[in-house]
Amino acid sequence: MVFYRDGRTATVSLTRAGDPPVLIIATNGKPDGSLPLWWQEPCTEATARHPLSGDATTQSLAPLIALAHAPRARTAAVIGQGTGMSSHERSCFRRRSLEDGRGGCP
């Protein structure tokens, strides 16, 4: 157990499990999403690229599908799985698109 907090309306926990290991966020005992441990590494030119698998596939592709559906949208709402990955992918894609025309996260 990496983190555990019992709040007024929910209990939130973060557990490390699996092989390869992943971090699993759960609310009231129900897993909501997971992040591979490499997701925590800073992204540099030297950082190894990893294929998406498990929850990372949905968490990464869902906001990109929304952007493909409405590429000129000025605002967007992302309802993810609690890990922050969907919001990160959406914001980083838009930011990079505006800065250098490439789009996407490194």
PyRosetta script that sets phi, psi and omega in degrees:
from pyrosetta import init, pose_from_sequence

init()
pose = pose_from_sequence("MVFYRDGRTATVSLTRAGDPPVLIIATNGKPDGSLPLWWQEPCTEATARHPLSGDATTQSLAPLIALAHAPRARTAAVIGQGTGMSSHERSCFRRRSLEDGRGGCP")
pose.set_psi(1, 119.3)
pose.set_omega(1, 179.8)
pose.set_phi(2, -88.0)
pose.set_psi(2, -37.2)
pose.set_omega(2, -177.6)
pose.set_phi(3, -149.8)
pose.set_psi(3, 143.8)
pose.set_omega(3, 176.4)
pose.set_phi(4, -150.9)
pose.set_psi(4, 126.4)
pose.set_omega(4, 177.7)
pose.set_phi(5, -140.3)
pose.set_psi(5, 125.3)
pose.set_omega(5, 177.7)
pose.set_phi(6, -99.7)
pose.set_psi(6, 109.8)
pose.set_omega(6, -177.6)
pose.set_phi(7, -103.1)
pose.set_psi(7, -174.1)
pose.set_omega(7, -177.8)
pose.set_phi(8, -65.2)
pose.set_psi(8, -40.2)
pose.set_omega(8, -176.6)
pose.set_phi(9, -117.2)
pose.set_psi(9, -7.6)
pose.set_omega(9, -177.9)
pose.set_phi(10, -156.2)
pose.set_psi(10, 156.1)
pose.set_omega(10, 171.2)
pose.set_phi(11, -111.9)
pose.set_psi(11, 125.6)
pose.set_omega(11, -178.0)
pose.set_phi(12, -115.9)
pose.set_psi(12, 135.4)
pose.set_omega(12, 178.0)
pose.set_phi(13, -137.1)
pose.set_psi(13, 154.6)
pose.set_omega(13, 175.8)
pose.set_phi(14, -128.6)
pose.set_psi(14, 120.9)
pose.set_omega(14, -175.6)
pose.set_phi(15, -123.1)
pose.set_psi(15, 142.9)
pose.set_omega(15, 174.6)
pose.set_phi(16, -101.9)
pose.set_psi(16, 125.4)
pose.set_omega(16, -176.7)
pose.set_phi(17, -155.5)
pose.set_psi(17, 169.5)
pose.set_omega(17, 171.7)
pose.set_phi(18, 91.1)
pose.set_psi(18, 172.9)
pose.set_omega(18, 176.4)
pose.set_phi(19, -143.4)
pose.set_psi(19, 105.3)
pose.set_omega(19, 4.2)
pose.set_phi(20, -69.4)
pose.set_psi(20, 153.4)
pose.set_omega(20, -174.9)
pose.set_phi(21, -66.7)
pose.set_psi(21, 143.4)
pose.set_omega(21, 175.4)
pose.set_phi(22, -132.5)
pose.set_psi(22, 158.7)
pose.set_omega(22, 172.5)
pose.set_phi(23, -98.7)
pose.set_psi(23, 128.3)
pose.set_omega(23, -177.0)
pose.set_phi(24, -114.2)
pose.set_psi(24, 121.7)
pose.set_omega(24, 176.5)
pose.set_phi(25, -95.6)
pose.set_psi(25, 132.3)
pose.set_omega(25, -178.5)
pose.set_phi(26, -131.3)
pose.set_psi(26, 141.8)
pose.set_omega(26, 175.3)
pose.set_phi(27, -118.0)
pose.set_psi(27, 125.1)
pose.set_omega(27, -177.8)
pose.set_phi(28, 53.2)
pose.set_psi(28, 38.6)
pose.set_omega(28, 177.0)
pose.set_phi(29, 82.2)
pose.set_psi(29, -6.3)
pose.set_omega(29, -178.8)
pose.set_phi(30, -99.8)
pose.set_psi(30, 120.9)
pose.set_omega(30, 177.8)
pose.set_phi(31, -61.8)
pose.set_psi(31, 129.5)
pose.set_omega(31, 179.9)
pose.set_phi(32, -101.9)
pose.set_psi(32, -32.5)
pose.set_omega(32, -178.5)
pose.set_phi(33, -174.4)
pose.set_psi(33, 169.2)
pose.set_omega(33, 179.0)
pose.set_phi(34, -141.8)
pose.set_psi(34, 157.1)
pose.set_omega(34, 178.1)
pose.set_phi(35, -129.2)
pose.set_psi(35, 133.0)
pose.set_omega(35, 173.0)
pose.set_phi(36, -67.5)
pose.set_psi(36, 151.7)
pose.set_omega(36, -177.5)
pose.set_phi(37, -62.1)
pose.set_psi(37, -29.4)
pose.set_omega(37, 179.6)
pose.set_phi(38, -65.2)
pose.set_psi(38, -18.3)
pose.set_omega(38, 179.9)
pose.set_phi(39, -62.4)
pose.set_psi(39, -24.5)
pose.set_omega(39, -178.9)
pose.set_phi(40, -81.6)
pose.set_psi(40, -13.2)
pose.set_omega(40, -178.5)
pose.set_phi(41, -72.3)
pose.set_psi(41, 139.6)
pose.set_omega(41, 174.6)
pose.set_phi(42, -61.9)
pose.set_psi(42, 142.7)
pose.set_omega(42, -178.5)
pose.set_phi(43, -91.3)
pose.set_psi(43, 114.0)
pose.set_omega(43, 177.5)
pose.set_phi(44, -130.8)
pose.set_psi(44, 176.9)
pose.set_omega(44, 177.2)
pose.set_phi(45, -62.7)
pose.set_psi(45, -29.0)
pose.set_omega(45, -177.8)
pose.set_phi(46, -86.4)
pose.set_psi(46, -10.5)
pose.set_omega(46, -177.9)
pose.set_phi(47, -69.6)
pose.set_psi(47, 133.0)
pose.set_omega(47, 178.0)
pose.set_phi(48, -67.4)
pose.set_psi(48, 142.6)
pose.set_omega(48, 175.3)
pose.set_phi(49, -88.9)
pose.set_psi(49, 143.7)
pose.set_omega(49, -177.1)
pose.set_phi(50, -123.4)
pose.set_psi(50, 142.9)
pose.set_omega(50, 174.9)
pose.set_phi(51, -70.6)
pose.set_psi(51, 148.3)
pose.set_omega(51, 176.9)
pose.set_phi(52, -76.8)
pose.set_psi(52, 141.2)
pose.set_omega(52, 176.2)
pose.set_phi(53, -153.3)
pose.set_psi(53, 164.9)
pose.set_omega(53, 178.7)
pose.set_phi(54, 59.6)
pose.set_psi(54, -140.4)
pose.set_omega(54, -178.9)
pose.set_phi(55, -64.7)
pose.set_psi(55, -26.3)
pose.set_omega(55, -177.6)
pose.set_phi(56, -59.0)
pose.set_psi(56, -31.8)
pose.set_omega(56, 179.0)
pose.set_phi(57, -61.4)
pose.set_psi(57, -53.3)
pose.set_omega(57, 180.0)
pose.set_phi(58, -65.4)
pose.set_psi(58, -44.7)
pose.set_omega(58, -176.4)
pose.set_phi(59, -64.1)
pose.set_psi(59, -29.8)
pose.set_omega(59, 179.7)
pose.set_phi(60, -87.2)
pose.set_psi(60, -40.6)
pose.set_omega(60, -173.6)
pose.set_phi(61, -82.0)
pose.set_psi(61, -28.3)
pose.set_omega(61, -178.0)
pose.set_phi(62, -56.6)
pose.set_psi(62, -49.3)
pose.set_omega(62, 179.6)
pose.set_phi(63, -69.1)
pose.set_psi(63, -28.6)
pose.set_omega(63, 179.3)
pose.set_phi(64, -71.9)
pose.set_psi(64, -34.1)
pose.set_omega(64, 175.5)
pose.set_phi(65, -65.0)
pose.set_psi(65, -40.5)
pose.set_omega(65, 177.2)
pose.set_phi(66, -62.0)
pose.set_psi(66, -41.8)
pose.set_omega(66, 178.3)
pose.set_phi(67, -66.0)
pose.set_psi(67, -36.9)
pose.set_omega(67, 178.0)
pose.set_phi(68, -66.3)
pose.set_psi(68, -34.4)
pose.set_omega(68, 179.5)
pose.set_phi(69, -69.2)
pose.set_psi(69, -37.1)
pose.set_omega(69, -178.6)
pose.set_phi(70, -136.4)
pose.set_psi(70, 72.6)
pose.set_omega(70, -173.8)
pose.set_phi(71, -64.3)
pose.set_psi(71, -21.1)
pose.set_omega(71, -179.3)
pose.set_phi(72, -98.7)
pose.set_psi(72, 8.2)
pose.set_omega(72, -179.6)
pose.set_phi(73, -61.0)
pose.set_psi(73, 138.4)
pose.set_omega(73, 179.9)
pose.set_phi(74, -93.9)
pose.set_psi(74, -20.9)
pose.set_omega(74, 177.7)
pose.set_phi(75, -135.8)
pose.set_psi(75, 159.8)
pose.set_omega(75, 178.6)
pose.set_phi(76, -156.8)
pose.set_psi(76, 151.4)
pose.set_omega(76, 173.4)
pose.set_phi(77, -117.0)
pose.set_psi(77, 133.0)
pose.set_omega(77, 178.8)
pose.set_phi(78, -117.9)
pose.set_psi(78, 120.2)
pose.set_omega(78, 174.3)
pose.set_phi(79, -105.4)
pose.set_psi(79, 101.4)
pose.set_omega(79, -175.0)
pose.set_phi(80, -98.4)
pose.set_psi(80, -154.7)
pose.set_omega(80, -176.9)
pose.set_phi(81, -107.5)
pose.set_psi(81, 13.9)
pose.set_omega(81, 175.8)
pose.set_phi(82, 94.4)
pose.set_psi(82, -4.9)
pose.set_omega(82, -177.1)
pose.set_phi(83, -89.8)
pose.set_psi(83, -20.6)
pose.set_omega(83, -177.0)
pose.set_phi(84, 91.8)
pose.set_psi(84, -7.5)
pose.set_omega(84, -176.9)
pose.set_phi(85, -66.0)
pose.set_psi(85, -43.1)
pose.set_omega(85, -178.8)
pose.set_phi(86, -62.7)
pose.set_psi(86, -45.0)
pose.set_omega(86, 179.0)
pose.set_phi(87, -64.4)
pose.set_psi(87, -39.5)
pose.set_omega(87, 178.9)
pose.set_phi(88, -62.6)
pose.set_psi(88, -47.9)
pose.set_omega(88, -179.2)
pose.set_phi(89, -60.7)
pose.set_psi(89, -43.3)
pose.set_omega(89, -179.4)
pose.set_phi(90, -64.5)
pose.set_psi(90, -47.3)
pose.set_omega(90, -176.6)
pose.set_phi(91, -71.3)
pose.set_psi(91, -38.1)
pose.set_omega(91, -178.9)
pose.set_phi(92, -70.3)
pose.set_psi(92, -36.0)
pose.set_omega(92, 177.8)
pose.set_phi(93, -62.9)
pose.set_psi(93, -46.4)
pose.set_omega(93, -178.7)
pose.set_phi(94, -65.7)
pose.set_psi(94, -44.5)
pose.set_omega(94, -178.1)
pose.set_phi(95, -61.5)
pose.set_psi(95, -47.6)
pose.set_omega(95, -178.6)
pose.set_phi(96, -68.6)
pose.set_psi(96, -34.8)
pose.set_omega(96, 178.5)
pose.set_phi(97, -61.1)
pose.set_psi(97, -43.8)
pose.set_omega(97, -177.9)
pose.set_phi(98, -71.8)
pose.set_psi(98, -34.3)
pose.set_omega(98, -176.1)
pose.set_phi(99, -77.3)
pose.set_psi(99, -47.5)
pose.set_omega(99, -172.6)
pose.set_phi(100, -132.4)
pose.set_psi(100, 4.8)
pose.set_omega(100, 175.1)
pose.set_phi(101, 79.2)
pose.set_psi(101, -1.1)
pose.set_omega(101, -177.8)
pose.set_phi(102, -88.0)
pose.set_psi(102, -41.9)
pose.set_omega(102, -175.8)
pose.set_phi(103, 75.2)
pose.set_psi(103, 165.6)
pose.set_omega(103, 176.8)
pose.set_phi(104, 83.6)
pose.set_psi(104, 159.8)
pose.set_omega(104, 177.3)
pose.set_phi(105, -89.4)
pose.set_psi(105, 146.8)
pose.set_omega(105, 180.0)
pose.set_phi(106, -66.1)
pose.dump_pdb("model.pdb")
